[in-house]
Amino acid sequence: MISVIQADITKLDVDAIVNAANNSLLGGGGVDGAIHHAAGPELLRVCQSIGGCPTGEARITAGFLLTAKWVIHTVGPVWHGGGQNESDLLANAYQNSLELALEYNARSIAFPAISTGVYGFPKENAASIALSVIQRCENRFSEIICCCFCSEDRFIYERLLAEPD
């Protein structure tokens, strides 16, 4: 089941939340900073030992002070106009996050809108890519949440999800 909500991803009661991280995994702004803040200082210490994450890949850590058992850190691409493989890299970020969740027996997962903040990926395009990847894995999870920060994002996801295939 795929649902779309507008909420604080750090408060969700799911097995895993996905962090739209930067390559260093050491925290930043937006959802990345919020997750690091809510999870507590141990998350940063563990992320320091991981050694970063290439764009399109994913890494997993414990959730520490979060309700979620796991945090899956993935790095989406910075938008450069679409000619630098950004769409494939974004699809990989979602796919690799889902595969890592399954590897760790997470059956419920929440995603933010990866790369649509300071990385500048066009929201409509990013949501379409996200839903395309998520829908291919939907039956392997009990719940997949697209957790939107603002109503604009929520409306985009809801509209795309309601469109017939």
Contacts in CASP RR format, 6 or more apart in sequence:
PFRMAT RR
TARGET T0000
AUTHOR 0000-0000-0000
METHOD contacts of the structure
MODEL  1
MISVIQADITKLDVDAIVNAANNSLLGGGGVDGAIHHAAGPELLRVCQSI
GGCPTGEARITAGFLLTAKWVIHTVGPVWHGGGQNESDLLANAYQNSLEL
ALEYNARSIAFPAISTGVYGFPKENAASIALSVIQRCENRFSEIICCCFC
SEDRFIYERLLAEPD
1 138 0 8 1.000
1 141 0 8 1.000
1 142 0 8 1.000
1 143 0 8 1.000
1 144 0 8 1.000
2 131 0 8 1.000
2 134 0 8 1.000
2 135 0 8 1.000
2 138 0 8 1.000
2 144 0 8 1.000
2 145 0 8 1.000
2 146 0 8 1.000
2 161 0 8 1.000
3 143 0 8 1.000
3 144 0 8 1.000
3 145 0 8 1.000
3 146 0 8 1.000
4 145 0 8 1.000
4 146 0 8 1.000
4 148 0 8 1.000
4 154 0 8 1.000
4 157 0 8 1.000
4 158 0 8 1.000
4 161 0 8 1.000
5 145 0 8 1.000
5 146 0 8 1.000
5 147 0 8 1.000
5 148 0 8 1.000
5 154 0 8 1.000
6 147 0 8 1.000
6 148 0 8 1.000
6 149 0 8 1.000
6 150 0 8 1.000
6 151 0 8 1.000
6 153 0 8 1.000
6 154 0 8 1.000
7 147 0 8 1.000
7 148 0 8 1.000
8 34 0 8 1.000
9 17 0 8 1.000
9 31 0 8 1.000
9 34 0 8 1.000
9 35 0 8 1.000
9 110 0 8 1.000
9 112 0 8 1.000
9 147 0 8 1.000
10 17 0 8 1.000
10 34 0 8 1.000
10 35 0 8 1.000
10 37 0 8 1.000
10 38 0 8 1.000
10 39 0 8 1.000
10 66 0 8 1.000
11 38 0 8 1.000
11 67 0 8 1.000
12 67 0 8 1.000
12 68 0 8 1.000
12 110 0 8 1.000
12 145 0 8 1.000
12 147 0 8 1.000
13 67 0 8 1.000
13 68 0 8 1.000
14 67 0 8 1.000
14 68 0 8 1.000
14 106 0 8 1.000
14 108 0 8 1.000
14 109 0 8 1.000
14 110 0 8 1.000
14 143 0 8 1.000
14 145 0 8 1.000
15 68 0 8 1.000
15 69 0 8 1.000
15 70 0 8 1.000
15 101 0 8 1.000
15 105 0 8 1.000
15 106 0 8 1.000
15 107 0 8 1.000
15 108 0 8 1.000
15 109 0 8 1.000
16 60 0 8 1.000
16 68 0 8 1.000
16 69 0 8 1.000
16 70 0 8 1.000
16 71 0 8 1.000
16 72 0 8 1.000
16 101 0 8 1.000
16 104 0 8 1.000
16 106 0 8 1.000
16 108 0 8 1.000
16 109 0 8 1.000
16 110 0 8 1.000
17 35 0 8 1.000
17 66 0 8 1.000
17 68 0 8 1.000
17 70 0 8 1.000
17 71 0 8 1.000
17 72 0 8 1.000
17 109 0 8 1.000
17 110 0 8 1.000
17 147 0 8 1.000
18 58 0 8 1.000
18 71 0 8 1.000
18 72 0 8 1.000
18 73 0 8 1.000
18 74 0 8 1.000
18 97 0 8 1.000
18 109 0 8 1.000
18 110 0 8 1.000
18 111 0 8 1.000
18 112 0 8 1.000
18 114 0 8 1.000
19 31 0 8 1.000
19 32 0 8 1.000
19 35 0 8 1.000
19 71 0 8 1.000
19 72 0 8 1.000
19 73 0 8 1.000
19 74 0 8 1.000
19 112 0 8 1.000
20 30 0 8 1.000
20 31 0 8 1.000
20 32 0 8 1.000
20 74 0 8 1.000
20 76 0 8 1.000
20 112 0 8 1.000
20 113 0 8 1.000
20 114 0 8 1.000
20 115 0 8 1.000
21 27 0 8 1.000
21 32 0 8 1.000
21 53 0 8 1.000
21 73 0 8 1.000
21 74 0 8 1.000
21 75 0 8 1.000
22 28 0 8 1.000
22 32 0 8 1.000
22 75 0 8 1.000
23 52 0 8 1.000
23 53 0 8 1.000
23 54 0 8 1.000
23 55 0 8 1.000
23 75 0 8 1.000
24 51 0 8 1.000
24 52 0 8 1.000
25 47 0 8 1.000
25 50 0 8 1.000
25 51 0 8 1.000
25 52 0 8 1.000
25 53 0 8 1.000
25 59 0 8 1.000
25 73 0 8 1.000
26 44 0 8 1.000
26 47 0 8 1.000
26 48 0 8 1.000
27 33 0 8 1.000
27 36 0 8 1.000
27 44 0 8 1.000
27 47 0 8 1.000
28 36 0 8 1.000
29 118 0 8 1.000
30 117 0 8 1.000
30 118 0 8 1.000
31 112 0 8 1.000
31 149 0 8 1.000
35 43 0 8 1.000
35 66 0 8 1.000
35 71 0 8 1.000
36 43 0 8 1.000
36 44 0 8 1.000
38 65 0 8 1.000
38 66 0 8 1.000
39 63 0 8 1.000
39 64 0 8 1.000
39 65 0 8 1.000
39 66 0 8 1.000
39 71 0 8 1.000
40 64 0 8 1.000
40 65 0 8 1.000
42 62 0 8 1.000
42 64 0 8 1.000
42 65 0 8 1.000
43 61 0 8 1.000
43 62 0 8 1.000
43 63 0 8 1.000
43 64 0 8 1.000
43 71 0 8 1.000
46 61 0 8 1.000
46 62 0 8 1.000
47 61 0 8 1.000
47 73 0 8 1.000
50 59 0 8 1.000
50 61 0 8 1.000
52 59 0 8 1.000
53 59 0 8 1.000
53 73 0 8 1.000
53 74 0 8 1.000
53 75 0 8 1.000
54 75 0 8 1.000
55 75 0 8 1.000
55 76 0 8 1.000
55 77 0 8 1.000
55 89 0 8 1.000
55 93 0 8 1.000
56 74 0 8 1.000
56 75 0 8 1.000
56 76 0 8 1.000
56 77 0 8 1.000
56 89 0 8 1.000
56 90 0 8 1.000
56 92 0 8 1.000
56 93 0 8 1.000
56 96 0 8 1.000
57 74 0 8 1.000
57 75 0 8 1.000
57 92 0 8 1.000
57 93 0 8 1.000
57 96 0 8 1.000
58 72 0 8 1.000
58 73 0 8 1.000
58 74 0 8 1.000
58 93 0 8 1.000
58 96 0 8 1.000
58 97 0 8 1.000
58 99 0 8 1.000
58 100 0 8 1.000
59 72 0 8 1.000
59 73 0 8 1.000
59 74 0 8 1.000
59 100 0 8 1.000
60 70 0 8 1.000
60 71 0 8 1.000
60 72 0 8 1.000
60 73 0 8 1.000
60 100 0 8 1.000
60 104 0 8 1.000
61 70 0 8 1.000
61 71 0 8 1.000
61 73 0 8 1.000
62 69 0 8 1.000
62 70 0 8 1.000
62 71 0 8 1.000
63 69 0 8 1.000
63 70 0 8 1.000
63 71 0 8 1.000
68 110 0 8 1.000
69 106 0 8 1.000
70 101 0 8 1.000
70 104 0 8 1.000
70 106 0 8 1.000
72 97 0 8 1.000
72 100 0 8 1.000
72 101 0 8 1.000
72 109 0 8 1.000
74 93 0 8 1.000
74 94 0 8 1.000
74 96 0 8 1.000
74 97 0 8 1.000
74 114 0 8 1.000
75 93 0 8 1.000
76 89 0 8 1.000
76 90 0 8 1.000
76 93 0 8 1.000
76 114 0 8 1.000
76 115 0 8 1.000
76 119 0 8 1.000
76 121 0 8 1.000
77 84 0 8 1.000
77 85 0 8 1.000
77 86 0 8 1.000
77 89 0 8 1.000
77 90 0 8 1.000
77 93 0 8 1.000
77 115 0 8 1.000
77 119 0 8 1.000
77 121 0 8 1.000
78 86 0 8 1.000
78 115 0 8 1.000
78 119 0 8 1.000
78 120 0 8 1.000
78 121 0 8 1.000
79 86 0 8 1.000
79 115 0 8 1.000
79 119 0 8 1.000
79 120 0 8 1.000
79 121 0 8 1.000
79 122 0 8 1.000
80 86 0 8 1.000
86 115 0 8 1.000
86 121 0 8 1.000
87 125 0 8 1.000
87 129 0 8 1.000
90 114 0 8 1.000
90 115 0 8 1.000
90 121 0 8 1.000
90 126 0 8 1.000
90 129 0 8 1.000
90 130 0 8 1.000
91 129 0 8 1.000
91 132 0 8 1.000
91 133 0 8 1.000
93 114 0 8 1.000
93 115 0 8 1.000
94 111 0 8 1.000
94 114 0 8 1.000
94 129 0 8 1.000
94 130 0 8 1.000
94 133 0 8 1.000
94 134 0 8 1.000
95 133 0 8 1.000
95 137 0 8 1.000
97 109 0 8 1.000
97 111 0 8 1.000
98 109 0 8 1.000
98 133 0 8 1.000
98 134 0 8 1.000
98 137 0 8 1.000
98 140 0 8 1.000
98 141 0 8 1.000
101 109 0 8 1.000
101 141 0 8 1.000
102 137 0 8 1.000
102 140 0 8 1.000
102 141 0 8 1.000
106 141 0 8 1.000
107 141 0 8 1.000
107 142 0 8 1.000
107 143 0 8 1.000
108 141 0 8 1.000
108 142 0 8 1.000
108 143 0 8 1.000
108 144 0 8 1.000
108 145 0 8 1.000
109 141 0 8 1.000
109 143 0 8 1.000
109 144 0 8 1.000
109 145 0 8 1.000
110 144 0 8 1.000
110 145 0 8 1.000
110 146 0 8 1.000
110 147 0 8 1.000
111 130 0 8 1.000
111 134 0 8 1.000
111 144 0 8 1.000
111 145 0 8 1.000
111 146 0 8 1.000
111 147 0 8 1.000
112 147 0 8 1.000
112 148 0 8 1.000
112 149 0 8 1.000
113 123 0 8 1.000
113 126 0 8 1.000
113 127 0 8 1.000
113 130 0 8 1.000
113 146 0 8 1.000
113 148 0 8 1.000
113 149 0 8 1.000
113 153 0 8 1.000
113 157 0 8 1.000
114 121 0 8 1.000
114 126 0 8 1.000
114 130 0 8 1.000
115 121 0 8 1.000
115 126 0 8 1.000
116 122 0 8 1.000
116 123 0 8 1.000
116 126 0 8 1.000
116 127 0 8 1.000
116 153 0 8 1.000
123 152 0 8 1.000
123 153 0 8 1.000
123 156 0 8 1.000
124 156 0 8 1.000
124 160 0 8 1.000
127 146 0 8 1.000
127 153 0 8 1.000
127 156 0 8 1.000
127 157 0 8 1.000
127 160 0 8 1.000
128 160 0 8 1.000
130 146 0 8 1.000
130 157 0 8 1.000
131 146 0 8 1.000
131 157 0 8 1.000
131 160 0 8 1.000
131 161 0 8 1.000
134 144 0 8 1.000
134 146 0 8 1.000
137 144 0 8 1.000
138 144 0 8 1.000
146 157 0 8 1.000
146 161 0 8 1.000
148 154 0 8 1.000
148 157 0 8 1.000
END
